[in-house]
Structure formats: structure tokens, C-alpha cells
Amino acid sequence: MPQYAKGDYIKVEFPDDSTGVSEWMWVRVDHCDDEKRLVFGTLDSIPLNSHGGRVTLGKEMAINFERIREHKKPSGFESPN
């Protein structure tokens, strides 16, 4: 069984290169590659910073395990949106 399962939520740090300030947002997991230590999912938070337009609600992304700070199962998660 993968470390992160489809439907789980992970909290990820998104640094803003222009300000140097990080923002923490939730990503809904689609699938996980434990061998490559990557989680593939969709951003489930509305960014407060612009992040150069690269980070938007609903954006699909790959996240390295090292950037994950929190993990929740769907039953223990309330969407911030």
C-alpha cells in the first residue's frame, strides 16, 4: 500500500520567490510513487500569493515527499474552500 493514498490530503510548503515568504496549502492526492518519493495531486487551496501565476486552485502537480508537512485521510479533513 502506498504511503499516501488517492483522496488523502497533504499540506505542502510553497515558497514565493519574489517575497521569500512561504505559503502552506493543501493538495488532494491522486496517486503516489513511493520508489521515486513523489505524490501526484491537485491543489485544493486558494493561494494568497501570486507565485508568478504558477500555483492556482485545481492545478495538477507532483510533490516531493520532503516538502510534505502534514498528512490527513479524507475522513479527517475539512476543505479550506
C-alpha positions as CSV (number, residue, x, y, z in Angstrom):
1,M,0.0,0.0,0.0
2,P,1.4,3.5,-0.9
3,Q,2.3,5.9,1.9
4,Y,-0.2,8.4,0.5
5,A,-3.5,7.0,-1.0
6,K,-5.9,8.5,-3.5
7,G,-8.2,11.0,-1.8
8,D,-5.7,11.8,1.1
9,Y,-4.7,15.4,1.7
10,I,-1.1,16.6,2.2
11,K,0.0,20.1,3.4
12,V,2.8,21.4,1.3
13,E,5.1,24.5,1.6
14,F,5.1,26.8,-1.5
15,P,7.8,29.4,-1.2
16,D,7.3,32.7,-3.1
17,D,10.5,33.5,-4.9
18,S,9.6,37.2,-5.2
19,T,8.9,37.8,-1.5
20,G,10.8,35.0,0.2
21,V,7.6,34.2,2.2
22,S,6.3,30.7,2.2
23,E,2.6,29.7,2.0
24,W,1.2,26.4,3.2
25,M,-1.5,24.8,1.1
26,W,-3.4,21.5,0.8
27,V,-3.0,19.1,-2.1
28,R,-5.5,16.3,-2.7
29,V,-3.7,13.1,-3.6
30,D,-4.3,11.3,-6.9
31,H,-1.6,8.8,-6.7
32,C,1.8,8.2,-5.1
33,D,5.2,6.8,-6.3
34,D,6.9,5.6,-3.1
35,E,10.0,4.5,-5.0
36,K,10.5,8.0,-6.5
37,R,9.2,9.6,-3.4
38,L,6.6,11.7,-5.3
39,V,3.0,12.4,-4.7
40,F,0.8,13.5,-7.6
41,G,-2.3,15.5,-6.9
42,T,-4.4,18.7,-7.3
43,L,-4.1,21.9,-5.3
44,D,-7.1,22.2,-3.0
45,S,-6.3,25.7,-1.5
46,I,-6.7,29.1,-3.0
47,P,-3.3,30.8,-3.0
48,L,-2.9,34.1,-1.2
49,N,0.3,34.9,-3.0
50,S,0.6,35.1,-6.8
51,H,3.6,32.7,-7.1
52,G,4.1,34.1,-10.6
53,G,0.8,32.5,-11.7
54,R,2.3,29.0,-11.4
55,V,0.3,28.0,-8.4
56,T,-3.5,28.1,-8.8
57,L,-6.5,26.3,-7.3
58,G,-7.1,23.0,-9.1
59,K,-3.5,22.8,-10.6
60,E,-2.2,19.3,-11.0
61,M,1.3,18.9,-9.6
62,A,4.0,16.5,-8.4
63,I,5.3,17.0,-4.9
64,N,8.5,15.6,-3.4
65,F,8.0,13.8,-0.1
66,E,10.4,16.2,1.6
67,R,8.0,19.1,1.0
68,I,5.1,17.4,2.8
69,R,4.5,18.7,6.4
70,E,1.1,17.2,7.2
71,H,-1.0,14.2,6.0
72,K,-4.7,13.6,6.6
73,K,-7.1,11.0,5.5
74,P,-10.3,12.3,3.8
75,S,-12.4,11.5,6.8
76,G,-10.3,13.9,9.0
77,F,-10.1,16.7,6.5
78,E,-12.3,19.8,6.0
79,S,-11.6,21.7,2.8
80,P,-10.5,25.3,3.4
81,N,-12.5,26.4,0.3
